[in-house]
């Protein structure tokens, strides 16, 4: 969640001078540090979901959850990239043009500057709604007790 705050701060600074190549580059690095914890912990959160599933339904689905997470991240990245292409196409972007239309420049600006802020806010909200971390110690204890009794 705090990484997303770093992304928002970087984007707000970028809004002050979005045409500076140095600023765009430096803040891309800062954003990378902001996104790092998310991508580093997302599969750990899937492991928590495996524990929850075993606790709640007495079935452990590690393989299914991790496969779905992997497929979901690949599909999500592909769909997001495709949507950027669709938006730019609709806004009149022509890759070979010497000069782009103002509408396509505005679209690039909104996609690169404002969209990450909106997505970071959504991710912060999801982090605030995520309650499994608080439940996990009790879940783990109960699963250990079940295992000692020979149950799933």
C-alpha positions as CSV (number, residue, x, y, z in Angstrom):
1,X,0.0,0.0,0.0
2,X,2.8,2.4,0.8
3,X,4.4,1.6,-2.5
4,X,1.2,2.9,-4.2
5,X,1.6,6.2,-2.2
6,X,5.1,6.4,-3.7
7,X,3.6,6.0,-7.2
8,X,1.0,8.7,-6.5
9,X,3.7,11.1,-5.2
10,X,5.9,10.4,-8.3
11,X,3.0,11.0,-10.6
12,X,2.0,14.3,-8.8
13,X,5.6,15.5,-9.2
14,X,5.5,14.4,-12.9
15,X,2.5,16.6,-13.4
16,X,4.7,19.7,-12.8
17,X,6.9,19.1,-15.8
18,X,5.8,16.1,-17.9
19,X,7.9,17.1,-20.9
20,X,11.2,16.9,-19.1
21,X,13.0,13.7,-20.2
22,X,15.1,13.7,-17.0
23,X,12.1,14.0,-14.8
24,X,10.1,11.4,-16.7
25,X,13.1,9.0,-16.5
26,X,13.9,9.7,-12.8
27,X,10.2,9.4,-11.7
28,X,9.9,6.1,-13.7
29,X,12.6,4.7,-11.4
30,X,10.7,6.0,-8.4
31,X,7.5,4.5,-9.6
32,X,9.3,1.2,-10.1
33,X,10.3,1.2,-6.5
34,X,6.6,1.9,-5.7
35,X,5.4,-1.0,-7.8
36,X,8.1,-3.3,-6.5
37,X,6.5,-4.4,-3.2
38,X,3.2,-5.1,-5.0
39,X,4.8,-7.4,-7.5
40,X,7.0,-8.9,-4.9
41,X,4.2,-9.7,-2.5
42,X,1.3,-10.6,-4.8
43,X,2.2,-14.3,-4.9
44,X,2.7,-14.3,-1.2
45,X,-0.8,-13.1,-0.9
46,X,-1.9,-16.1,-3.1
47,X,-0.2,-18.4,-0.6
48,X,-2.3,-16.8,2.1
49,X,-5.4,-17.5,0.0
50,X,-4.3,-21.2,-0.2
51,X,-4.2,-21.3,3.6
52,X,-7.6,-19.7,3.8
53,X,-9.1,-22.1,1.3
54,X,-7.8,-25.1,3.2
55,X,-9.1,-23.6,6.4
56,X,-12.5,-22.7,5.1
57,X,-13.3,-25.5,2.6
58,X,-10.9,-28.3,3.8
59,X,-9.3,-28.3,0.3
60,X,-5.8,-27.1,-0.6
61,X,-5.6,-25.6,-4.1
62,X,-2.0,-24.3,-4.4
63,X,-1.5,-25.4,-7.9
64,X,-4.8,-23.9,-9.2
65,X,-4.4,-20.6,-7.4
66,X,-0.8,-20.0,-8.5
67,X,-1.6,-21.1,-12.1
68,X,-4.6,-18.7,-12.1
69,X,-2.4,-15.9,-10.7
70,X,0.2,-16.5,-13.3
71,X,-2.4,-16.6,-16.1
72,X,-4.2,-13.6,-14.7
73,X,-1.1,-11.5,-14.6
74,X,-0.2,-12.4,-18.2
75,X,-3.7,-11.8,-19.4
76,X,-4.0,-8.6,-17.5
77,X,-0.8,-7.2,-18.9
78,X,-1.8,-8.2,-22.4
79,X,-5.3,-6.7,-22.1
80,X,-3.9,-3.5,-20.6
81,X,-1.4,-3.1,-23.5
82,X,-4.1,-3.8,-26.0
83,X,-6.4,-1.2,-24.4
84,X,-3.6,1.4,-24.6
85,X,-3.3,0.6,-28.3
86,X,-7.1,0.9,-28.8
87,X,-7.3,4.2,-26.9
88,X,-4.4,5.7,-28.9
89,X,-5.9,4.4,-32.2
90,X,-9.3,5.9,-31.3
91,X,-7.6,9.2,-30.5
92,X,-5.9,9.4,-33.8
93,X,-2.3,8.3,-33.0
94,X,-0.3,7.3,-36.1
95,X,3.1,5.8,-35.2
96,X,4.7,6.9,-38.5
97,X,3.4,10.5,-38.4
98,X,5.9,13.3,-37.9
99,X,3.5,15.1,-35.7
100,X,0.6,13.7,-33.6
101,X,-2.8,15.2,-33.2
102,X,-3.5,17.1,-30.0
103,X,-6.1,14.5,-29.1
104,X,-3.5,11.7,-29.3
105,X,-1.0,13.7,-27.3
106,X,-3.7,14.3,-24.6
107,X,-4.5,10.6,-24.6
108,X,-0.8,9.7,-24.0
109,X,-0.6,12.3,-21.2
110,X,-3.7,10.9,-19.5
111,X,-2.6,7.3,-19.9
112,X,0.9,8.0,-18.6
113,X,0.3,10.6,-16.0
114,X,-3.3,10.3,-14.6
115,X,-4.1,6.6,-15.1
116,X,-1.4,5.3,-12.7
117,X,-2.8,7.6,-10.0
118,X,-6.3,6.3,-10.5
119,X,-5.0,2.7,-10.4
120,X,-2.9,3.3,-7.4
121,X,-5.9,4.7,-5.5
122,X,-7.9,1.6,-6.4
123,X,-5.0,-0.6,-5.2
124,X,-4.8,1.3,-1.9
125,X,-8.6,0.7,-1.4
126,X,-8.1,-3.0,-2.1
127,X,-5.2,-3.1,0.4
128,X,-7.4,-1.4,3.0
129,X,-10.2,-4.0,2.4
130,X,-7.8,-6.9,2.6
131,X,-8.4,-8.6,6.0
132,X,-6.7,-12.0,5.5
133,X,-3.4,-10.8,7.1
134,X,-5.2,-10.2,10.4
135,X,-7.0,-13.6,10.2
136,X,-3.9,-15.6,9.2
137,X,-2.4,-16.3,12.6
138,X,-5.6,-17.9,13.9
139,X,-6.1,-19.8,10.6
140,X,-2.5,-21.1,10.7
141,X,-3.0,-22.2,14.4
142,X,-6.2,-24.1,13.5
143,X,-4.7,-25.7,10.5
144,X,-1.8,-27.0,12.7
145,X,-4.2,-28.4,15.2
146,X,-6.1,-30.1,12.4
147,X,-2.9,-31.6,11.0
148,X,-2.0,-32.9,14.5
149,X,-5.4,-34.7,14.6
150,X,-4.8,-36.1,11.1
151,X,-7.4,-33.9,9.4
152,X,-7.1,-31.7,6.3
